[in-house]
Amino acid sequence: ETFMANPNDLARGRAIFEGSCASFCHTMEPEAGLDASYLFDCQWNHAANDQEMFDVITNGVLGTRMVGFGSNFPEGDDDLWKVIAYIRSNQQAC
């Protein structure tokens, strides 16, 4: 929640998403047709809430191409929460 209100945090979340997520698996456009989920809609396969999303990003999803990122970003867990805040801030109304 706290990162949602800070434009700098959202910008960092976007930069991380574009560099680590959208550049390899996920897409910024719903019609791209990749096998990785489009994350800006409300149809999540492996997470029903922000904590579950955090767990998926951290640990990955067994049996899929989704690898866990752990806390490998410079700001650790805060960076993961900024990515989640960026995704949530750009989602359609759920």
Secondary structure, 3 states (H helix, E strand, C coil): CHHHHCHHHHHHHHHHHHHHHHCCCCCCCHHHCCCCCCCCCCCCCCCCCHHHHHHHHHHECCCCCCECCCCCCCCCHHHHHHHHHHHHHCCCCC
